[in-house]
Amino acid sequence: MGETILVLGGSRSGKSDLAARLAAENPPVAFVATAIVDPHDEEMVERVRRHRLDRPDDWKTIEGSVDLEPIIRGESGRSGSILIDCVTLWLGNLMLGIDDQKLRTDDEIVALVDRALVAASESTERVVWVSNEVGSGVVPDNRAARRFADLQGTVNRRIAAASDRAILCVAGLPIDLKS
């Protein structure tokens, strides 16, 4: 069996860089990009462009915005590492029906996460999950944002429980939470 690692952190905390280093230790790498980019959102287009430039040319990129289970299963036995960046964007896709126009309940979202976690646990690869820690700030002032923060916390806890390692990045410094 492989290894599952969760890398958490806030915006620009260094989590994606750390996750990339962890994945690169066990090549070849399949990079699962969860972002759906609105071409009118110039800032997000630029973020994605920078992320693409930072990835090594020999990494395989797979776009996975909704159901990650078949992607993880499809890469099992083909890659040394599967890097999923990021859970937070994936969760937003699932909540808002971005890409497939299907609004989901929290239970439906958690079920999709759990199926992906089972696939990761059965994989021979190192599966590295990148996720934002969004619950350390103020309680959001609107219902949708509170739902998102609560669901992100639930999903992060589930991934951490299923992971062999969990690392929190703060100011570019990794803090081992579980090893």
C-alpha positions as CSV (number, residue, x, y, z in Angstrom):
1,M,0.0,0.0,0.0
2,G,1.0,3.6,-0.5
3,E,1.1,6.5,1.8
4,T,-1.4,9.3,2.3
5,I,-0.2,12.8,3.4
6,L,-2.3,15.9,4.1
7,V,-0.6,19.3,3.8
8,L,-2.7,22.1,5.3
9,G,-2.1,25.8,5.6
10,G,-3.4,29.3,4.9
11,S,-3.1,31.3,1.7
12,R,0.5,31.6,0.6
13,S,1.7,29.5,3.5
14,G,4.0,27.3,1.5
15,K,1.7,24.3,1.5
16,S,1.7,23.7,-2.3
17,D,5.5,24.0,-2.4
18,L,5.9,21.5,0.4
19,A,3.4,19.1,-1.2
20,A,5.2,19.3,-4.5
21,R,8.5,18.4,-2.8
22,L,6.9,15.5,-1.0
23,A,5.4,14.2,-4.3
24,A,8.6,14.7,-6.2
25,E,10.4,12.4,-3.7
26,N,8.4,9.5,-5.2
27,P,8.3,9.9,-9.0
28,P,6.6,9.9,-11.4
29,V,4.1,12.4,-10.3
30,A,0.5,12.8,-11.4
31,F,-0.8,16.3,-10.5
32,V,-4.5,16.6,-10.1
33,A,-5.6,20.2,-10.6
34,T,-9.1,20.8,-9.1
35,A,-9.5,24.5,-10.1
36,I,-12.1,25.5,-12.6
37,V,-10.9,28.8,-14.0
38,D,-13.3,31.5,-15.2
39,P,-11.4,33.1,-18.1
40,H,-12.7,36.5,-16.9
41,D,-11.1,36.1,-13.5
42,E,-7.7,37.5,-14.5
43,E,-6.1,37.0,-11.1
44,M,-7.1,33.3,-10.9
45,V,-5.9,32.8,-14.5
46,E,-2.5,34.2,-13.5
47,R,-2.4,32.0,-10.3
48,V,-3.0,28.9,-12.4
49,R,-0.4,30.0,-15.0
50,R,2.2,30.4,-12.3
51,H,1.4,27.0,-10.8
52,R,1.7,25.4,-14.2
53,L,5.1,27.1,-14.8
54,D,6.3,25.8,-11.4
55,R,5.5,22.2,-12.2
56,P,8.2,20.0,-13.8
57,D,7.6,19.2,-17.4
58,D,7.6,15.5,-16.7
59,W,4.6,15.6,-14.3
60,K,1.4,14.4,-15.7
61,T,-1.5,16.9,-15.2
62,I,-5.0,15.7,-14.7
63,E,-8.0,18.1,-14.3
64,G,-10.3,16.7,-11.7
65,S,-13.0,19.1,-10.5
66,V,-15.7,16.8,-9.2
67,D,-15.2,13.0,-8.7
68,L,-11.6,12.2,-7.7
69,E,-12.1,8.6,-6.9
70,P,-11.8,7.3,-10.5
71,I,-8.8,9.5,-11.0
72,I,-7.0,8.1,-8.0
73,R,-7.9,4.5,-9.0
74,G,-6.9,5.2,-12.6
75,E,-3.4,6.3,-11.5
76,S,-2.9,3.4,-9.1
77,G,0.1,1.4,-10.4
78,R,1.0,4.1,-12.9
79,S,2.5,6.9,-10.8
80,G,4.8,7.1,-7.8
81,S,2.8,10.0,-6.4
82,I,-0.6,11.6,-6.9
83,L,-0.7,15.3,-5.8
84,I,-4.2,16.7,-5.4
85,D,-4.1,20.5,-5.3
86,C,-6.4,21.6,-3.8
87,V,-9.1,20.2,-1.6
88,T,-10.5,23.7,-1.0
89,L,-11.2,24.4,-4.6
90,W,-12.6,20.9,-5.1
91,L,-15.0,21.5,-2.2
92,G,-16.1,24.8,-3.7
93,N,-16.7,23.0,-7.0
94,L,-18.9,20.4,-5.2
95,M,-20.8,22.9,-3.2
96,L,-21.6,25.2,-6.1
97,G,-22.1,22.6,-8.8
98,I,-19.3,24.2,-10.8
99,D,-18.4,22.0,-13.8
100,D,-21.4,19.6,-13.6
101,Q,-24.2,22.0,-12.5
102,K,-25.2,19.7,-9.6
103,L,-25.8,21.3,-6.2
104,R,-24.9,18.8,-3.5
105,T,-25.8,18.4,0.1
106,D,-23.1,18.2,2.8
107,D,-23.7,14.4,3.1
108,E,-23.3,13.9,-0.7
109,I,-20.0,15.9,-0.6
110,V,-18.7,13.9,2.4
111,A,-19.6,10.7,0.6
112,L,-17.5,11.8,-2.5
113,V,-14.6,12.7,-0.2
114,D,-14.9,9.3,1.6
115,R,-14.9,7.4,-1.7
116,A,-11.7,9.3,-2.8
117,L,-10.1,8.5,0.6
118,V,-10.9,4.8,0.2
119,A,-9.3,4.9,-3.3
120,A,-6.2,6.7,-1.8
121,S,-5.9,4.1,1.0
122,E,-6.0,1.3,-1.5
123,S,-3.6,2.9,-3.9
124,T,0.1,1.9,-4.2
125,E,1.0,5.5,-4.7
126,R,1.9,8.3,-2.3
127,V,-1.2,10.5,-2.3
128,V,-0.6,14.1,-1.2
129,W,-3.6,16.2,-0.5
130,V,-3.3,20.0,-0.3
131,S,-6.0,21.9,1.7
132,N,-6.5,25.3,3.2
133,E,-7.1,25.7,6.9
134,V,-9.9,28.2,6.8
135,G,-11.4,27.8,10.3
136,S,-8.8,29.8,12.2
137,G,-10.2,33.2,11.4
138,V,-13.5,34.9,12.3
139,V,-16.8,33.2,11.9
140,P,-18.1,34.2,8.5
141,D,-21.0,36.7,8.4
142,N,-23.2,34.8,5.9
143,R,-24.8,31.4,5.7
144,A,-23.0,30.2,2.6
145,A,-19.5,31.1,3.9
146,R,-20.3,29.5,7.3
147,R,-21.4,26.3,5.5
148,F,-18.2,26.3,3.5
149,A,-16.0,26.9,6.5
150,D,-17.8,24.2,8.5
151,L,-17.6,21.7,5.6
152,Q,-14.0,22.5,5.0
153,G,-13.2,21.7,8.6
154,T,-15.2,18.4,8.4
155,V,-13.4,17.4,5.2
156,N,-10.0,18.3,6.6
157,R,-10.6,16.2,9.7
158,R,-11.7,13.2,7.6
159,I,-8.6,13.5,5.3
160,A,-6.3,13.9,8.4
161,A,-7.8,10.9,10.1
162,A,-7.3,8.8,6.9
163,S,-3.7,10.1,6.4
164,D,-0.5,8.6,7.5
165,R,1.0,12.1,7.9
166,A,-0.5,15.6,8.4
167,I,1.6,18.7,8.1
168,L,0.5,22.3,8.8
169,C,2.4,25.0,6.9
170,V,2.7,28.4,8.7
171,A,4.8,31.2,7.2
172,G,6.6,28.6,5.0
173,L,7.5,26.4,7.9
174,P,6.1,22.9,8.2
175,I,4.8,21.7,11.5
176,D,4.2,17.9,11.8
177,L,0.7,17.3,13.2
178,K,0.7,13.5,12.6
179,S,3.5,11.2,11.6
